[in-house]
Every structure is written in C-alpha cells, then in structure tokens.
C-alpha cells in the first residue's frame, strides 16, 4: 500500500511505485471524481511526438476548405485518443 501526504499548498506526490504501475509520465493529467462511495482518478495521457507526427499531412493543402481541414484534424485526433500507451 502506498501513501501520500498533502502539502500546505494542497499538492500531493504520487508514489513512484504507483507512477510506474500506471506508466505515468510528465504532462499526464489525473481527473478526480468524488462520489458518495469514494474517490477515483482517471489518467488523461499527453500524446507522444510519435503519436502526433504526421497528423496534419492532409490539412491545408491548396484548395482544401476550412470544413475539410477541421474534419481531417478531427479524424487525426480521434486516432490519437483511441491509442493506449
């Protein structure tokens, strides 16, 4: 069992064993949800450079409309959000 202490500024350090078990990296975010039965945290991962490389390859070509650019960007982002690290 891992323990953390809340600082006077309200900050908490996530123990190394937990960070390693969840593969948490700098830039990842934890979304906290409090319910009547307890607390949960969900990890929102920051895409790596490899994951975002090339997402704009179909965007802003000559003759591309703003709507086509937005649709291409949305498709690219959906692909990133669907990956597991």
MODELLER restraints for C-alpha pairs under 7 A, 6 or more apart:
rsr = mdl.restraints
at = mdl.atoms
rsr.add(forms.Gaussian(group=physical.xy_distance, feature=features.Distance(at['CA:2:A'], at['CA:15:A']), mean=6.53, stdev=0.5))
rsr.add(forms.Gaussian(group=physical.xy_distance, feature=features.Distance(at['CA:4:A'], at['CA:12:A']), mean=6.32, stdev=0.5))
rsr.add(forms.Gaussian(group=physical.xy_distance, feature=features.Distance(at['CA:4:A'], at['CA:13:A']), mean=6.19, stdev=0.5))
rsr.add(forms.Gaussian(group=physical.xy_distance, feature=features.Distance(at['CA:4:A'], at['CA:14:A']), mean=6.64, stdev=0.5))
rsr.add(forms.Gaussian(group=physical.xy_distance, feature=features.Distance(at['CA:4:A'], at['CA:15:A']), mean=6.89, stdev=0.5))
rsr.add(forms.Gaussian(group=physical.xy_distance, feature=features.Distance(at['CA:5:A'], at['CA:12:A']), mean=6.06, stdev=0.5))
rsr.add(forms.Gaussian(group=physical.xy_distance, feature=features.Distance(at['CA:6:A'], at['CA:12:A']), mean=4.96, stdev=0.5))
rsr.add(forms.Gaussian(group=physical.xy_distance, feature=features.Distance(at['CA:27:A'], at['CA:46:A']), mean=5.92, stdev=0.5))
rsr.add(forms.Gaussian(group=physical.xy_distance, feature=features.Distance(at['CA:28:A'], at['CA:43:A']), mean=6.81, stdev=0.5))
rsr.add(forms.Gaussian(group=physical.xy_distance, feature=features.Distance(at['CA:28:A'], at['CA:44:A']), mean=5.79, stdev=0.5))
rsr.add(forms.Gaussian(group=physical.xy_distance, feature=features.Distance(at['CA:28:A'], at['CA:45:A']), mean=4.64, stdev=0.5))
rsr.add(forms.Gaussian(group=physical.xy_distance, feature=features.Distance(at['CA:28:A'], at['CA:46:A']), mean=5.33, stdev=0.5))
rsr.add(forms.Gaussian(group=physical.xy_distance, feature=features.Distance(at['CA:29:A'], at['CA:43:A']), mean=5.73, stdev=0.5))
rsr.add(forms.Gaussian(group=physical.xy_distance, feature=features.Distance(at['CA:29:A'], at['CA:44:A']), mean=4.99, stdev=0.5))
rsr.add(forms.Gaussian(group=physical.xy_distance, feature=features.Distance(at['CA:29:A'], at['CA:45:A']), mean=6.40, stdev=0.5))
rsr.add(forms.Gaussian(group=physical.xy_distance, feature=features.Distance(at['CA:30:A'], at['CA:41:A']), mean=5.86, stdev=0.5))
rsr.add(forms.Gaussian(group=physical.xy_distance, feature=features.Distance(at['CA:30:A'], at['CA:42:A']), mean=5.47, stdev=0.5))
rsr.add(forms.Gaussian(group=physical.xy_distance, feature=features.Distance(at['CA:30:A'], at['CA:43:A']), mean=4.73, stdev=0.5))
rsr.add(forms.Gaussian(group=physical.xy_distance, feature=features.Distance(at['CA:30:A'], at['CA:44:A']), mean=6.16, stdev=0.5))
rsr.add(forms.Gaussian(group=physical.xy_distance, feature=features.Distance(at['CA:31:A'], at['CA:41:A']), mean=5.33, stdev=0.5))
rsr.add(forms.Gaussian(group=physical.xy_distance, feature=features.Distance(at['CA:31:A'], at['CA:42:A']), mean=5.06, stdev=0.5))
rsr.add(forms.Gaussian(group=physical.xy_distance, feature=features.Distance(at['CA:31:A'], at['CA:43:A']), mean=6.40, stdev=0.5))
rsr.add(forms.Gaussian(group=physical.xy_distance, feature=features.Distance(at['CA:32:A'], at['CA:40:A']), mean=5.85, stdev=0.5))
rsr.add(forms.Gaussian(group=physical.xy_distance, feature=features.Distance(at['CA:32:A'], at['CA:41:A']), mean=4.53, stdev=0.5))
rsr.add(forms.Gaussian(group=physical.xy_distance, feature=features.Distance(at['CA:32:A'], at['CA:42:A']), mean=6.66, stdev=0.5))
rsr.add(forms.Gaussian(group=physical.xy_distance, feature=features.Distance(at['CA:33:A'], at['CA:39:A']), mean=5.75, stdev=0.5))
rsr.add(forms.Gaussian(group=physical.xy_distance, feature=features.Distance(at['CA:33:A'], at['CA:40:A']), mean=5.29, stdev=0.5))
rsr.add(forms.Gaussian(group=physical.xy_distance, feature=features.Distance(at['CA:33:A'], at['CA:41:A']), mean=6.25, stdev=0.5))
rsr.add(forms.Gaussian(group=physical.xy_distance, feature=features.Distance(at['CA:34:A'], at['CA:40:A']), mean=6.59, stdev=0.5))
rsr.add(forms.Gaussian(group=physical.xy_distance, feature=features.Distance(at['CA:51:A'], at['CA:80:A']), mean=6.38, stdev=0.5))
rsr.add(forms.Gaussian(group=physical.xy_distance, feature=features.Distance(at['CA:55:A'], at['CA:76:A']), mean=5.45, stdev=0.5))
rsr.add(forms.Gaussian(group=physical.xy_distance, feature=features.Distance(at['CA:56:A'], at['CA:73:A']), mean=6.94, stdev=0.5))
rsr.add(forms.Gaussian(group=physical.xy_distance, feature=features.Distance(at['CA:58:A'], at['CA:72:A']), mean=6.50, stdev=0.5))
rsr.add(forms.Gaussian(group=physical.xy_distance, feature=features.Distance(at['CA:59:A'], at['CA:69:A']), mean=5.03, stdev=0.5))
rsr.add(forms.Gaussian(group=physical.xy_distance, feature=features.Distance(at['CA:59:A'], at['CA:72:A']), mean=6.28, stdev=0.5))
rsr.add(forms.Gaussian(group=physical.xy_distance, feature=features.Distance(at['CA:60:A'], at['CA:69:A']), mean=6.23, stdev=0.5))
